[in-house]
């Protein structure tokens, strides 16, 4: 089954400095049919104005992944971590027993991110933060694992997560096709950061979402040059 969620159907909010679209229920947006996808709880499509951002605030027991689409995000937390993550790269924060962090756009341009939250496999883990550059050239026509807690990804250079799941990305040229297999007990969620594709024949435009379950494989064909982000987690 493939559940297409067009960008225009997403919930959202416009705070002036922040324009947000929510693939799942979040903050003041609530849709009982869109609360999660397996262990994937949040996928926010955020546009952050220059010189603004999220002031210090707490989290706990959540795996939070930030994929930067355009611009850069600057992180600071109460564990002493500071870092700047640029377009195409990823940062992770395992909130665990609790962390307070801030995220700012210190760039002269709007920063655009996907903010992804995954429910961890165990509560009360030690908090952790990390960021890493992932050159797009290395992920052409094949999904590169950016962050993962899956056993098969240990030691492959991906950022660590406290969940049996993974965040992956790929770039496709127009006309290229990529086949990705999925386990029977897995759920996947696919969003094009740019471009348009078909997924097992279903059309998916830029920033649309596709929830995928009970498909042995997904066949993705680029209708135009595309940049894709895929999350794979346990179905339950």
ZADRENGU-960706 format. One line per 5 residues: number of its first residue (from 1); their letters; for each residue z, x, y negated of C-alpha. Coordinates in Angstrom, 2 decimals, decimal comma, m for minus. Each point is the difference from the previous one (the first is absolute). Example, Ala and Ser with C-alpha at 12.3 -4.5 7.8 and 13.67 -1.06 7.14 Angstrom:
2
1) as) 7,80/12,30/4,50 ~ m0,66/1,37/m3,44
END
This chain:
236
1) xxxxx) 0,00/0,00/0,00 ~ m0,86/1,19/m3,49 ~ 1,64/m1,76/m2,94 ~ m1,89/0,76/m3,24 ~ 2,09/m0,20/m3,17
6) xxxxx) m2,35/0,14/m3,02 ~ 1,32/1,86/m3,01 ~ m0,32/m3,16/m2,09 ~ 2,35/m1,88/2,33 ~ 2,87/2,49/m0,31
11) xxxxx) 3,21/m0,77/m1,83 ~ 0,88/2,08/m3,01 ~ 1,61/0,57/m3,36 ~ m1,00/1,45/m3,36 ~ 2,90/1,75/m1,72
16) xxxxx) m2,19/1,61/m2,64 ~ 0,75/3,57/1,03 ~ m0,41/m0,96/3,68 ~ m2,72/m2,15/1,52 ~ 0,87/m0,71/3,62
21) xxxxx) m1,69/m1,82/2,86 ~ 1,98/m0,78/3,15 ~ m1,59/m0,27/3,46 ~ 3,35/m1,36/1,25 ~ 2,89/m1,93/m1,50
26) xxxxx) 1,73/2,18/m2,57 ~ 2,32/m0,54/m2,98 ~ m0,86/m3,40/m1,54 ~ m3,04/m0,52/2,22 ~ 0,82/m1,80/3,24
31) xxxxx) m2,45/m1,29/2,58 ~ 1,55/m0,93/3,37 ~ m3,30/0,87/1,70 ~ m0,02/3,48/m1,56 ~ 3,40/1,58/0,56
36) xxxxx) m0,97/2,99/2,15 ~ m2,51/1,30/2,56 ~ 1,94/1,31/2,96 ~ 2,41/2,58/m1,41 ~ m2,09/0,34/m3,16
41) xxxxx) 2,02/m1,78/m2,69 ~ m1,59/0,84/m3,38 ~ m3,43/1,04/m1,25 ~ m0,10/m0,02/m3,78 ~ m3,09/0,86/m2,04
46) xxxxx) 1,49/1,37/m3,24 ~ m1,57/1,12/m3,29 ~ 2,48/1,89/m2,19 ~ m0,71/0,55/m3,70 ~ 0,18/3,53/m1,46
51) xxxxx) 3,48/1,18/m0,98 ~ 1,76/m2,76/1,95 ~ 1,42/m0,52/3,47 ~ 2,86/m1,12/2,17 ~ 3,41/1,04/m1,36
56) xxxxx) 2,69/1,17/2,48 ~ 0,72/m2,65/2,64 ~ 1,42/m0,01/3,54 ~ m1,46/m0,56/3,47 ~ 1,37/0,18/3,52
61) xxxxx) m1,29/m0,38/3,56 ~ m3,70/m0,06/m0,85 ~ m2,91/2,42/0,46 ~ m1,86/0,09/m3,33 ~ m3,42/1,62/m0,20
66) xxxxx) m1,98/0,47/m3,22 ~ m3,75/0,56/0,22 ~ m1,40/1,02/m3,39 ~ m3,44/m1,48/m0,68 ~ m0,51/1,26/m3,56
71) xxxxx) 2,07/2,12/m2,37 ~ 3,34/1,40/1,16 ~ 3,60/m1,11/0,55 ~ 3,07/2,11/m0,82 ~ 3,09/m0,45/2,18
76) xxxxx) 3,67/0,83/m0,57 ~ 2,99/m0,98/2,13 ~ 3,74/0,50/0,42 ~ m0,57/2,41/2,90 ~ m1,36/2,54/m2,46
81) xxxxx) m3,66/m0,51/0,88 ~ m2,69/0,08/m2,67 ~ m3,75/m0,06/0,49 ~ m3,37/m1,12/m1,29 ~ m2,50/m1,60/2,39
86) xxxxx) m3,67/m0,23/m0,97 ~ m2,86/m2,30/0,97 ~ m0,81/0,07/3,70 ~ 3,38/1,49/0,91 ~ 3,14/m1,58/1,42
91) xxxxx) 3,75/m0,01/m0,48 ~ 2,58/m1,49/2,36 ~ 3,61/m1,01/m0,51 ~ 2,23/m0,93/2,92 ~ 2,74/m1,94/m1,78
96) xxxxx) 2,38/m0,01/2,98 ~ 3,66/m0,18/m1,04 ~ m1,03/m0,29/m3,64 ~ m1,91/1,77/m2,75 ~ m0,50/m0,50/m3,73
101) xxxxx) m3,41/0,98/m1,35 ~ m2,33/m0,35/m2,97 ~ m3,81/0,01/m0,06 ~ m1,89/0,65/m3,24 ~ m3,58/0,26/m1,13
106) xxxxx) 0,12/3,01/m2,31 ~ m3,80/0,19/m0,17 ~ m2,25/m0,98/m2,94 ~ m1,76/m2,52/2,24 ~ 0,97/m3,03/2,07
111) xxxxx) 1,35/0,98/3,41 ~ m1,00/m2,20/2,93 ~ 1,94/0,05/3,26 ~ 0,49/m1,78/3,28 ~ 3,73/m0,34/0,65
116) xxxxx) 0,66/m0,64/3,69 ~ 3,35/m0,89/1,58 ~ 0,61/0,10/3,76 ~ 3,18/m1,20/1,71 ~ 1,58/3,03/1,77
121) xxxxx) 0,82/0,08/3,70 ~ 3,65/0,83/m0,68 ~ 2,30/m0,67/m2,90 ~ 2,24/2,56/m1,65 ~ m2,27/3,03/0,33
126) xxxxx) 0,38/2,99/m2,30 ~ m2,06/m0,51/m3,20 ~ m3,06/2,18/m0,43 ~ m2,85/0,52/m2,47 ~ m3,23/1,91/0,33
131) xxxxx) m3,49/0,28/m1,48 ~ m3,17/1,68/1,15 ~ m3,59/0,62/m1,03 ~ m2,64/m1,31/2,38 ~ m3,53/1,09/m1,03
136) xxxxx) m2,42/m2,90/0,37 ~ m2,66/2,28/1,48 ~ 2,13/0,35/3,13 ~ 0,02/m3,74/0,68 ~ m3,69/m0,87/m0,23
141) xxxxx) m1,05/m2,52/2,67 ~ 3,31/0,37/1,85 ~ 3,51/m1,20/m0,68 ~ 2,40/2,78/m1,01 ~ 3,67/m0,71/0,69
146) xxxxx) 1,87/0,43/m3,29 ~ 3,48/m1,16/1,01 ~ 1,31/m0,89/3,42 ~ 2,92/m0,44/2,33 ~ m2,19/m0,56/3,06
151) xxxxx) 0,73/2,42/2,87 ~ m3,66/1,04/0,30 ~ m0,08/1,18/m3,61 ~ 2,90/2,43/0,17 ~ m1,03/3,45/m1,17
156) xxxxx) m3,33/m1,05/m1,53 ~ 1,09/0,56/m3,60 ~ 0,57/m3,63/m0,93 ~ 2,97/m0,91/m2,17 ~ 2,87/m1,31/2,17
161) xxxxx) 1,04/m3,65/0,27 ~ 2,94/m1,65/1,79 ~ m2,21/m2,57/1,71 ~ m2,50/m0,13/2,86 ~ m2,85/m0,50/m2,43
166) xxxxx) m2,50/1,90/m2,08 ~ m1,84/m0,02/m3,32 ~ m3,58/1,27/0,21 ~ m3,00/0,39/m2,32 ~ m3,70/0,65/0,27
171) xxxxx) m3,11/0,16/m2,16 ~ m3,35/m1,40/1,12 ~ m3,44/0,43/m1,47 ~ m2,19/m3,10/m0,24 ~ m1,36/m0,76/3,45
176) xxxxx) 2,59/2,04/1,92 ~ 1,93/m1,68/2,84 ~ 3,46/0,85/1,33 ~ 1,65/m1,43/3,11 ~ 3,81/m0,04/0,21
181) xxxxx) 1,88/m1,08/3,13 ~ 3,24/m2,03/m0,11 ~ 2,67/m0,57/2,62 ~ 0,73/m3,51/1,26 ~ 3,46/0,02/m1,57
186) xxxxx) m1,14/1,32/m3,38 ~ m0,81/m1,59/m3,35 ~ m2,25/1,60/m2,60 ~ m0,61/m0,69/m3,68 ~ m3,09/1,40/m1,72
191) xxxxx) m0,76/0,14/m3,73 ~ m2,99/1,66/m1,69 ~ 1,23/1,92/m3,03 ~ m3,67/0,12/m1,01 ~ m3,25/m1,35/1,33
196) xxxxx) m0,92/m2,74/2,47 ~ m0,11/m0,05/3,80 ~ m0,35/m2,31/2,97 ~ 2,78/m0,05/2,60 ~ m1,21/m1,34/3,35
201) xxxxx) m2,61/m1,85/m2,04 ~ 2,42/m1,43/m2,59 ~ m0,69/1,01/m3,61 ~ 2,71/1,81/m1,93 ~ m0,33/0,90/m3,69
206) xxxxx) 1,91/2,45/m2,16 ~ 3,77/m0,70/0,08 ~ m0,37/m2,91/2,44 ~ 2,38/0,12/2,96 ~ m0,72/m0,45/3,71
211) xxxxx) 2,84/m0,74/2,40 ~ m1,05/0,95/3,53 ~ 1,68/m0,87/3,32 ~ m1,17/m0,50/3,59 ~ m3,14/2,08/m0,55
216) xxxxx) m0,57/2,88/2,43 ~ m2,01/1,81/m2,62 ~ m1,25/m0,47/m3,52 ~ m3,52/0,94/m0,98 ~ m0,22/0,81/m3,71
221) xxxxx) m3,40/0,36/m1,67 ~ m0,30/0,99/m3,67 ~ m2,20/m2,31/m2,06 ~ 0,41/2,52/m2,84 ~ 1,95/3,23/m0,43
226) xxxxx) 3,61/m0,89/0,85 ~ 3,53/1,40/0,05 ~ 2,27/m1,78/2,51 ~ 3,74/m0,06/0,68 ~ 1,28/m1,26/3,36
231) xxxxx) 3,56/m0,66/1,16 ~ 0,71/m0,37/3,72 ~ 3,43/m1,24/1,17 ~ 1,69/m1,88/2,81 ~ m1,05/m3,66/0,13
236) x) 3,61/m1,19/0,27
END
